């Protein structure tokens, strides 16, 4: 009888102790660095969240990409790719390249490096250099010098870590 009482007290204590430690040590939800939101004009926008929690606009999805996918859906998909590349540790630079015969914006792990993760497929008529230059000129100083590649074209690398250190944010 004493053994059964001891077992019940021990089990009750273990449950109470487990509940108490759960209260003391809450789990924290992971906050994505890259996410899709809506800017002050109602336009779906891929944002980066800097270490201070401020939102920095990366891409505003103002143009309809195709009749098959909405601007919001494209924003969600591309933001997820940015987040995945960030988690994988390869989104140090944003640059351009060719993947599966298509022009793309992609992640490069090092300055001057090649594409390692697809971020955004461009349309056939898009000029990849112009697209990335427009991103670079959004008012940020997040790009390094232009590297000339073997085919004499200019390769631009946007330093995403520098972008995250920028103080400018999207006012809501």
C-alpha positions in Angstrom: 0.0 0.0 0.0 2.8 2.4 0.9 4.5 1.5 -2.4 1.4 2.4 -4.4 1.0 5.7 -2.5 4.7 6.5 -3.1 4.3 5.7 -6.8 1.2 8.0 -7.1 3.0 10.8 -5.3 6.1 10.4 -7.5 3.9 10.3 -10.7 2.0 13.4 -9.6 5.2 15.2 -8.7 6.8 14.4 -12.1 3.7 15.7 -13.9 3.7 18.9 -11.8 7.5 19.4 -12.3 7.1 18.8 -16.0 4.4 21.5 -16.2 6.4 23.9 -14.2 9.5 23.6 -16.4 7.3 24.1 -19.5 6.1 27.4 -18.0 9.6 28.5 -17.1 11.1 27.6 -20.5 8.6 28.5 -23.2 9.3 27.6 -26.8 10.0 30.6 -29.0 8.5 30.6 -32.5 11.1 31.0 -35.2 10.7 34.3 -37.0 11.6 34.2 -40.7 14.2 36.7 -42.0 12.4 36.7 -45.4 8.7 36.9 -45.7 5.9 38.2 -47.9 3.8 41.2 -46.7 1.9 44.1 -48.1 3.5 47.6 -48.3 1.7 50.8 -47.5 0.2 50.9 -51.0 -1.2 47.4 -50.7 1.4 45.9 -53.0 2.6 42.4 -52.1 6.3 42.8 -51.1 9.1 40.4 -50.3 10.7 41.7 -47.1 13.8 41.0 -45.1 13.7 41.4 -41.4 16.9 42.9 -39.9 18.3 41.9 -36.5 16.4 44.8 -34.9 13.1 43.4 -36.3 12.7 46.2 -38.9 11.2 45.3 -42.3 13.3 46.1 -45.4 11.6 45.8 -48.7 13.5 43.6 -51.2 11.1 43.1 -54.1 7.7 44.8 -54.6 5.4 42.7 -56.8 3.8 45.5 -58.7 3.6 43.8 -62.1 1.5 40.7 -62.9 4.0 38.0 -63.8 1.5 35.7 -65.6 -2.2 35.0 -65.8 -1.5 31.7 -63.9 -0.1 33.1 -60.7 -1.1 36.2 -58.6 1.3 38.8 -57.4 0.6 37.6 -53.8 1.2 33.9 -54.7 4.5 34.8 -56.4 5.5 36.9 -53.4 4.9 34.0 -51.1 6.8 31.5 -53.3 9.8 33.8 -53.8 9.9 34.9 -50.2 10.0 31.2 -49.2 12.9 30.6 -51.5 14.8 33.5 -50.0 14.1 32.1 -46.5 15.2 28.6 -47.5 18.5 29.9 -49.1 19.1 32.0 -45.9 18.5 29.0 -43.6 20.9 26.9 -45.8 23.5 29.6 -45.4 24.0 30.5 -49.1 22.1 33.8 -49.3 25.1 36.0 -48.8 24.8 37.6 -52.3 22.0 38.1 -54.7 23.1 37.8 -58.3 21.9 36.7 -61.8 22.5 33.5 -63.7 21.1 30.8 -66.0 19.4 27.7 -64.6 17.6 25.2 -66.8 18.1 27.5 -69.8 16.3 30.4 -68.1 17.5 33.7 -66.7 17.2 33.8 -62.9 18.0 35.8 -59.8 19.8 33.5 -57.5 21.7 33.2 -54.3 25.5 33.0 -54.2 27.4 32.1 -51.0 30.4 34.2 -51.9 31.2 37.3 -53.8 32.0 36.3 -57.4 30.5 32.9 -56.8 28.0 31.1 -59.0 24.3 30.6 -58.5 23.6 28.0 -55.8 19.9 28.5 -55.1 17.2 29.7 -57.5 15.3 32.6 -56.0 13.3 34.0 -59.0 12.9 33.0 -62.6 12.8 35.9 -65.0 10.6 36.3 -68.0 12.1 35.7 -71.4 12.0 39.4 -72.3 13.5 40.5 -69.0 17.0 41.9 -68.9 18.6 40.2 -65.9 21.2 42.9 -65.5 18.6 45.6 -65.5 16.4 43.7 -63.0 19.2 43.3 -60.5 20.4 46.9 -61.1 16.9 48.1 -60.3 17.0 46.1 -57.1 20.4 47.5 -56.3 19.2 51.1 -56.8 16.2 50.8 -54.5 18.1 53.2 -52.3 20.5 50.8 -50.6 24.2 50.7 -50.5 24.2 46.9 -50.4 26.2 46.1 -53.5 29.8 45.5 -53.9 31.9 46.4 -56.9 30.8 44.9 -60.3 32.7 41.8 -61.3 33.3 41.3 -65.0 32.7 37.7 -66.0 34.5 35.8 -68.8 31.9 36.6 -71.4 32.5 40.4 -70.9 29.2 41.0 -69.2 28.9 42.7 -65.9 27.9 40.5 -63.0 26.3 42.4 -60.1 26.3 41.0 -56.6 24.1 42.5 -53.9 25.4 41.9 -50.4 22.4 40.6 -48.6 24.1 40.8 -45.2 24.8 44.5 -45.8 21.1 44.9 -46.8 20.1 43.5 -43.4 22.3 46.0 -41.7 20.6 48.9 -43.4 18.5 51.2 -41.3 16.0 52.2 -43.9 12.7 50.4 -43.6 9.3 50.3 -45.3 7.0 52.8 -43.5 3.6 51.4 -43.0 
